[in-house]
Amino acid sequence: MMSGIAFMGKHSFKDFGYTISPDKEIGIAEKQKNLITVPFSNSSYDFSELYGSQTYSPRSLTYPINIVNEGNPSRNALISARTRLLNWLANSPGKQPLLDDDYPGYYFLAELDQGASFHDDWRTGILTANFTAYPFMIGTRPEGNDIWDEFNFELDVAQQVRFDVNSSLSVNLLNVGTPDVIPEIVTSSGMFLRKGNTTLEVPTGRNKSDDFTLESGDNMITITGTGTIEFVYYKEML
């Protein structure tokens, strides 16, 4: 099966029969720096993380899609194919998951808002789709999953994210990604979480709080209560 991209429920090769040129470009997000230069000095101060973690710029994705209509090599068929592809790629309500077969286990959150270009020789053509994406690739499966055949020994980590708590329990959650992530917290009863100087009261059910994040690396958490608790989050990589 030829590799391609999946977006808005369709695949470039499986549904349309078109291949992606090897000239595709997967941009890398850049750090957004806030440097203040000291007057009359060669020194400067970096305030990029003054209000939290380091921020990154959006990343660009460029996919040249080869259009070859072997069964009907006419000009009208080529234009129809271009129109069909454009309506597929551009008709998204904001950024949507884009899966690239060359990056298994991840997806990009992207939108065709940079437009597209089209070049042809009457019978064949190349539609170049330019996406703007969220800075990080997002894992398709939550941390703590036990699907061994998909485990990446270079990037993944085996860890427990669901715990039985009886009065009090200290756990360490590892965020192997680059940015901070906000986990969904699923509990069978009300509990309290303490992480550093932050204390969060978590009611029964599924909850999220902007005040409770997992930084890149180790996250030591003390859980107080009785019942089961699970942390649902996905790694995000550059």
N, C-alpha and C positions, 0 to 999 in steps of 0.2 A: 504494500500500500504506500502510495506517495505521501510524503509529509505535506502539511499545510497548516492553515489556521482555522479555528472554530470560533464563531462569533454569532450572537443572536440566534442560536439554535441550528446553525448550518455550518458545513465544512467546505472549504474552498475546493478540495479535490473530490471528496465523497459525494457532495451534492451538486457541484458544478463541473467537475472534471478538469479544473485548471490547476496548474502547478505554480509554486512560488519560486521566483528567481533566486539563485544563491547570492545575489547582490543585496538582499534585504539587510536592513540596518536596525539593530536593537540598541537604542541609545542608552547611555548610562547617566543616571541622575547626578547632578553636581550639588555639592554643599552650598547652601546660601549663607554667605559670610557677612557679618556686620562689623566691619573694622573701623575703629576710630583712631585716627593718627594724632599723636601728641604734637602740638605746635612746636616748631623749631627743634624737632627731634626726628631721629630715624625709627623711633619706637611706635608701636601701635597696639591697641587692645582689641581683643575679639569678644564681642558681646552676643555671639550667635546663639549661645545656650543660656542667655540671661533669664528667659522665662520658661525653661524646660530643656528638652533634648535638642540636638542639632536638627535643623530642618533642611530639606532637599528640594531642588527644583523638579518640575515634572520631567518625565523622560519621553523621548520621541521614538516612535516605531514606524519604520518604512517598509512596506511590503510591495514589491513589484509582482503583479499577478499576470502570468502568461496566458493570453487568450488565443486558442487555436481551435477553429471550428472545422475539423476534418470532414465531417459529414455534409456541411453546407458552407463551403469556402466563399461566401459572397459578402459584399460590403454591408448589405442590410443585416445579415446574420451577425456580423462583427459589432455593428452599432447596437443591436439588440442585446448582445452579450454584455457589452459595456454598461448599458442602461440597467440591466438586471443586477450586475455586480454592484454598481453604485447605489442602487436602491436597497440592496442587502446591507452594505457596510455603513451607509450614512443614516439609515433609519433607526437610530438608537436613542432612547430617552436618557441622554447623559452618558456617563462612562459605564460600560458594561464589561463583564469578564471576556477576555480574549485569550484563548488557549493556543499556544504555538507548539506543534508536535515536537519541535527540537528542544523544548524546555518542559519535559514531563514532570508532573507533580506540582506545577505552578501555573498561575494565570496572571495576566496583566489586566488592570482595570483601565480600559481605554475608550476613546471616542474619536471618530473620524471628524475632528473639528479643524484640522489643518488643510482639509480638502484633498483633492486627488488630481493627477494628471494622466493623460492618455496619449500614447504614440502608436501609430499603426502603419502597416504597409499595404493597406486595403484588404488583405486576407487574414493577417494575424496582427495582434497588438499586445501592448503591455499597459495595464492599468496600475499606476503607482499610487497606493493608498498610504496617506500620511496620518498617523494617529498621535494624539497626545494622551499620555498615560500617567497614572499615579506613579510616584517615584520608585516603588518597590514591587517586585514579584511577590505574589501572595500564595502560600501553600494551599493546595486543593483539599488537603485533609488536616484535621485538627491535630495539635500536638498530643502525644500519648497514644496515637493509633498503633495497632499491632499488626499491620499488614506487612509481613516480613519481605515479600517479593518486591515491594516498592521502596524498601529502606535504602537510603543513600548513606554509605559509610563516611562520606566526606562532609556532608552537610547536616544530616539528621542526628537526633539524639533520642535514645530510648529512656523514657521517664514515665512516672506515674502522675496522673493528674486528677484521679478520683480517690477520695480518702474516706475512711470511716473514723469519725471523731467521737471520743468518749471523754468529755470534760475539756481536755486541752490537747493540742497536737501542733508540733512545729514541722513545717515542710519547706522544701526548697524547690521552687519552680524555675526551670531554665528557659530563658528566651534566647534562642540561638540566632534570631534575626538581628537586623541593624537598628530599627526604630523601636520606641516604646509601643506596647500594644495594650489594649484594654480588654481583659478577658470577660467572657460571660460566666457568671457564677451561678451554679445550679445547686440548690440545697433542699434537703428534706425537712429542715426545720430552721428557725432563726439562729444566726450565729454572729460572732464578732471576729473580724480579721484585723490583725495588727501587722503592719509592714513599715519598718523604720519609725518615723514619727506620725504615720497615718493610721488611724483606727476607723474601721468601717463596720457599720451594723448592716447585716444582710438578712432580709426577711426570707421566708419560705418561697421557693419557686426559682424563677430565672431572672437574674438581675445583672445590670451593668452600671458602672459609675465612672465618670471622668476623673474622679478623685483617687481611683485605684488602678494603677498601671503596673505593667511588668517591664522593667528596664532590660536592656540588652545584657545578657549574662545571668548571674545568680540572683534569685529573689527569695529571701528568707521571710516566711510568713508564719505567724502564730495564730492558730484557729481555736476559738473558744466556743463550746456548745456540744450538743450531742446529736448525732445523725450522720448522714452522708453529704459530702460536698464534692463538686466537680468544677474544674476550671477549664473552660472551652476557649481556646485561642489558636491562632494560625501564625506561623512564622512568616516574616516579610524580609526578603533578601534583595540586595542590589543586583 
